[in-house]
Amino acid sequence: MLIKKKLIKRLFLFAVLFILSLTLIADPTRTRAHVYNFIPLHTITYIIMHKSLFVILKNMIGNVILFLPFGFLLPLRWSKVNTIYKAVLIGSLFSIFIEMAQIIYAYRMTDIDDVLLNTLGTAIGYKIYQSSIKKYKILDYNRSSIKIEHKKKISVL
């Protein structure tokens, strides 16, 4: 199977733009006053203790899922991102950039817990990439494409 690098570039760009559109475009349903949280796990604890299951899923699981494609596509887009540490570093820096940019915008909440959840999503996405690589063997990784082959298990009777 041949995967075009151009497709991976487009998918990665789409993932980044999708994240930016959800996190930086004003949300008029929120209060105009800017809210900050720089205490790790404060918002997560509050949501778990005082909010509904829907809010837990929307906020916490949503932040993790939002960064899954980013973590999965990162090593496909850049072959030098070949460890979970590099992927987590890049994912956390991207998330910190977003949270810092949200300070400028009204209707947004700057929250350290979002950085934690987004970084977790990047790590899980990278782990999904790693587990899929175990099923497939990369035969060739050149400038224009990635050639992969499904690993076949040989059973001995």
Secondary structure, DSSP 8 states (H G I E B T S, - for coil): -EEEHHHHHHHHHHHHHHHHHHHHS--TTS-SS-EEE-STTHHHHHHHHHS-HHHHIIIIIHHHHHHHHHHHHHHHH-TT--SHHHHHHHHHHHHHHHHHHHTTSTT-EEEHHHHHHHHHHHHHHHHHHHHHHHHEEEEEE-SSEEEEEE-------
